[in-house]
Amino acid sequence: MSNIEILQLSVLEDNYVYLIHEPVSGVTAAVDPAVAAPVLEALNERGWKLDFILNTHHHADHTDGNLELKRITGCQVIGLAGDAERIPGIDRVVADNDSVAIGEATARVLAVPGHTRGHAAWWFEDEHALFCGDTLFALGCGRLFEGDAEQMWQSLDRLRRLPPETHVYCAHEYTEANARFALTLEAENPELQGRARQVDRLRRQGLPTVPSTLGDELATNPFLRPESAEIRAHLGLDADAGDAKVFAAVRSLKDCF
């Protein structure tokens, strides 16, 4: 097991870029560099060299720093096959369940389509770290731009089966609005009530609400809780409704929230 260092960079209005540094080898990867300058500044401050870019999907607010970082550092860009032709500067195309070595650490590639057709999550199993882009957010999930509800639910269901101690490093700071929405569906959930208060406190102090843990999400994120009787009652769905149908109804409500 490698003790990776994870540096969280807040960029643009509400994006997070992550630097993953494996200290034994000195290898460093950037996850979803929306812009290059803050990444280069952070690397220079720490004396790190960028070896890899791990893209979760092709959207510009996740890839616009790729080409400049590649030009300056000579790093290798890695992405999932389904989005490969739309990821700037991609060098290496990976498939579901492939492994990528980041020095002494290993990232497993999880195909989680729905937000885009080729969305990847990067799971560092030994380090209990999941970099999930726009598939799973703190108290939320991504919009269905290229997939349907059934596909997205399968992706989320896959993620929710990871160990609950997994730290969830999502790509956006959307948690405050997500909490407000979640409370409209499951107002009687005491864990959600407490988490919403914590989120409010953190944001008032200008602090991030990310990462969370998967255990937090399983207890409070309405997109991962189709078994909740309160959510089903709010949606007018009985116990016989499939989980994907519950998810679709929740996603539809959030789209209009």
N, C-alpha and C positions, 0 to 999 in steps of 0.2 A: 504493500500500500504506500502510495506517495502522498505526502502532505502538500498538496497544491496550494498556491496562494491565489486568491481571487480578488481582483481589483475591479470595483464597480464604478463606471464613469457615467455621469449624468450628462446627456448631450441633447441638442435641439430643445424642443419644448418638454418632452416627457419620455424620451428614449433612454435606455440603458445599453451601454457597450461594456462587455466584460473582457478583462485580460486574465488569462489563466497561465500562471507561471509555475513550472515544475522545477524546484530548486536544485535537485540532484544533478540533472542534466543541463539546467539553465534554459530549457526550451520554453518558449512563450507562444500562446495562441490568443487571437482576438476573436470574440464572438460578435458577429453582426455589427461591424464598424460603420455606422451611419455617416460619420465624417472622420477624416484622417487626423486633423490637427490635435485634438485632445489625446488621441491614442499615441501619437508621436511624442507629445509632451510628457505623458506618463511613462513611456518607455525610457526617454532620456533621463528623467528624474531618477529612475531606479537602475539605470544601466542595463536594462533588458534589451535583448534583440528579438524582433518579431519573426517567428518561424512559420506560423500558420494563421490563416483566417478560416474560421469555421462559420459558414453561413447557414442559418436555419431556412431561409427562403429568399426569393429574388427581389422583394420590394425595396425600393430605393432607400427608404429609411433604415435599411439593414445592410445595404451593399454599396452606398455611394462613396465610401472611403476605400473600397477595395483597390482600385487601380492606382491611386496615389500611394497607398501603403505598399503595394507590391513593387511599384517603381522605386521607392526609396529604400525599402528593406530587403527586397528579393524574396519575400515570403511566398508560401504556396497557398492558393485558395482552394478550399474543399467544400463541396456541396452535394446534395442528393440528386440522383439522376433526373427525377421528375421536373426539377426546376433548373437543371444544369445550363440549358441554352440561354437562360435569362439572367444568369449570375455573372456579373462583370469579372473578367480575368480568371475564370475558373481553370484550375490545373488538374484537379483530381476529382473524379466523379465516384461517389460511393453509393452503396445500396443498403437496404434495410438489413440490420444486424451485422453490418461490417464493423470492424474495430479500427480505430485510428490511434496510433501511439503519439502521445504528447510527452516526450521524454520517457520517464518511468511510469507515467500515468496512462490510462487507457480510456478512451471515449468510445462508447458503443453507439452506433447510429440507429435511431428509432424513426421509422417512417410514420409520420402523423399527419396525413393529408386532411384537407378540409378548408383551412384558411387559404392555402394554395394547393395545387395538385401535387407538388413535390416538396412539401414542408418536412423538415427534419428536426428532431430533438437530439441533443448530445448528452448522453448519460454517462457520468463518471461514477460507476457503481461503487467502487471501493471508497471513493471520497464523498459519497452520498450527495452528489451535486447533479442537478438536471438543468440544462440550458434549453428552454423550450420555445423561445421566440414568441410568436403570436398565437400558438395553439392554446396554451393555458396561461391565464393571468392570475394574479392574486385576486381572489373572489370573482373571477370572470373567465372568459375565453374569447378567442378571436372571432371576427365576423366570417361568414361563409362566402368568400369571394369566388372561389373556384370549385368548391365541393358542396355536397349536400349534408343535411342533418344526420343522416344515417352514417355517412363516412366520418364526419367530425365526431360523432358519439363514439364510434369504434376507436378513434384515435385517443379521445379523452379517457375512455374506459381502459385502454392500454396503459396510459400514464397513471391512472389512479390505482393500478395494481402494483406499482413500484413500492418499495418500502416506505412506510409513513415518515421515517426520519429523513427522507430525501429532502434536501434544500432545493427550492424551486426558484431559479433565476430566470424570470420572464423579462421581456424586452421593453416593457412600458410601465409607467407609473400611472395606472388607471384605478388604483384601489379605492380611492375615496368615492368616486362615482359608482364603482361596482358595489361598494358596501351599501350605498343608498338604495340601489336596485335590489340587492339581495334581501334587504329588510322588508321590501314590499311583498316578497314571496314567503318569507319565513320569519315573521316578526317575533314569534314566540321561541325562537332558538336562542337559548341563553349564551351559547358559545359565540354565535354571530353577534349578539348584542355587545358582548365584551370586546370582541375583535373590532367592531365598528367604532367603539369608543377609543380603542388603542390607535386605530388608523387616524382618527380625528386628532388625537394628541400628537402623533408623529408629524402629520402634515402641518399642523399649526407651528411646529418647531422647525419646519423646513427639512425634515428628515425622511429618508426613504422608507417605504413599507415593504420593500423587496430586499432580500429574499424572504419568502415564507417557507413553511414546510408542507410537504404533502399531507401530513396529518392535519395541519390547520385547514387546508383546502377541503379535505374529506369531511371535516366537521362543519364547514361554514360556506363553501362555495356552491351556489345553487346549481351550477352546471355539472357538478359532480355528485349531486344528491337526488337522483330521480326516485330513490326509494322513500324519500321524505313524504309522510302522509300530509303534512301541512302544505307542502308545495303542490302535491297532487290535488288537494282540496281547493287550493287557490285557483288552479288551472281548470277545475272541473273534470279531472281525470280520475278514474277509479283504479283500484289495485290491479286490474287486468290490463291496463294500458302498458305497452312496452316501454322500456327505459329510453329508447331512441325517440319515441313519440313525446315523452315528457321533456327530454332535452330540446326537441324541436320547438315545443311550445314556449319553453323558457327563452330560447334564443330569439324567437319571433317577438316576444315581449321586450326583450332588451334592445332589439333593433329600433324600437319605437320609443324607448325610454328617454 
